[in-house]
Amino acid sequence: MIDRLLGHAGRERGRRGEMGERLGGFIYGTIVVLATLIAGSRAYSHGIGHVALLVVLTTVVFWLAHVYADSLADSIRRDQRLSWHEVVEIGRRESSIIEAAATPVLILILGKLGLFSENTAVWLAFAAGLVVLGAGGIAFARTTQLGPLGTVFIVALNLSIGLVLVGLKLFVGHH
């Protein structure tokens, strides 16, 4: 009976750990996306397709960097080389970095297709990123059972990162 309970607790910790890693990847990936939107919309002010491609390529490069760094760290921690299967598993675990780009890139593509102006598409992609940061804060607060004040604090902290990037976009866009 105790073994079953410990097994369940271990599985629960494993699921929470995996959820935490995915949440961290989404937040990190979203910050990468927002920063890339700033640079891309400035560099390609009339080329939203280029901005979308830049966002995709940048998130893939950062994902690869995370997979590489985590693989090296795990190899050192275990004191043995990782198998290809273990490296692929790390890539899967870190995939939320790339997934964070999906909605903003879709919005940029819709802007490229003329559903709305390119400028509006960039701002909507930014807004989508802010929503992800806010939702990430709420997910963290729920998972860690923060009270209302803690939830407000963590959501505000996540959104402040995004709002600093919005301020940077406005500053860069006018200079």
N, C-alpha and C positions, 0 to 999 in steps of 0.2 A: 504494500500500500504506500509506504513512504517513498519507495523507488518511483512509483507512478507519479506521486505528487512532485517529487524533485524533477522527474522527467518533464512533466507539464510546465513546471516553473522555468526549466531550462529552455524549453521551446518558446515559452512566452517571452523570456528575456531575448531570445534569438530574434523573434518577430519584432519586438520593440527596437532592438538594435538595427535590424534591417530597415524598419520604418524611419528610424532616426537618420540613418545614412541616406536614404532616399530624400527625406525632407531637407537635409543639409545640401544634397546635390541640387535640388530644385532651387533653393535659396541662392546658392553659389552660382548656378547656371543662370538664374534670373539676373543677378548682378552683372555677370559677364555680358548677357544680352543687352541690358540697359546701357552699360558702358560702350558696347560696340555700336549701339544705335546712335549714341552721341557722336562718336568718331565718324561713323559711316554716313550719317545724315549731313554732317559738315563736309566731308570729303566728296560725297556724291549727292549734292543737294538736288539734282534733277535726275537721279538714277536710282529709284527705289528698288529696282531689281538687283542692282549692285549691292545695296545695303542689305537686302535679304540674303544674298549669297555670302556677304561678309559675316553676317550673324551666324549662318550655318557653319561656315568654315572655321570661324573663331571658336564656336562652342565645341566643334569636333576636335580642334587642336588642344583646347583646354581639357577635354575629356581624355584624349590620348595621354596628355601630360599627367593627369591624375591616375590613370591606369598604370602608366609606367612607374610613377613615384610610389604608388601603393604596392605594386608588385615587388619593387626593390625593397621596400620597408618590410613587407611580409616575408620575403626571402631571408633577410637579415634576422628578423625576429624568430623565424623557425630554424635558422642556421642550416638552410638547405635551399637549393634552387626549386622554383615553383614549376609545376607541370603546365603544359599548354592549357589544359582544362581549368586549372586554378587561375591562370591569367585571364581566360575568357570569363570566368565567374566574377573576377574583379571588374572587368569591363561591363558586365551586366549590372553589377551592384552600383557602378558609377554612372550608368546610362541616364539617370535623371538629370544630369548636367545638360545632355543633349535634348532631352525631352522638354526642358524648360524653354527651349527656343521655338517649339512647335507653334504655339498660339501667336506669338509676335510675328513669326515668319509668315504664317498664314494671313495675318492682317496686312502685312506688307505686300504680299502677293495680290491680295484683293485690291489694294490701292493701285498696284501696277496694272491690274486688269480694268481699272477705271470705276470700281464700285464707289470709291470716294477719292478725294484728292490725295496726292502723295504726302503732303504736309499733315493732313488729317490721319493718314495711315500710320505715320511715324508716331504721332501723339496717341493714337489708339493702341499701338504696340506698347508704348510706354505705360499707358493706363493698365493694359493687361499684365504687365510686369508688376505694377504696384498692387494689383489684385492678388497676384501670386504671393508677393511678399506679405501682404496682410493675411491671406489664408494660411500661409506657413506659420505665422505667429499664432494664429488661432489653433492650428493643429498641434503646435508645440504646447500651448497652454492647456489644451484638453488632455493631451497624453500625459503631461506631468502634473495634471490636476491643480493648476494654478487657480487661484480665486479670481474674482472680477478685476481687482486692482493689478494683480500680476499679469492677467491677460491683456489689459489695456497697456501696461508697460511694455510687454514683449511685442505686441502688434505695433505700438508707437516706435519702438526701436527698429523693427524691420522696415516700417514705412519711412522712417527718417533716412535710412540708407538710400532708398529709392528717391526720396524727395531731394536729397543732396545731389543725386545724379540728375534730377530734373532741373535743379538750379544750375548745375554745370552745363547742361544742354542749352538752357536759356542764355547763359553767359557766353558759351562758345558760339552759339548761333548768331549773336549780335556783334561778334568781334572778328 
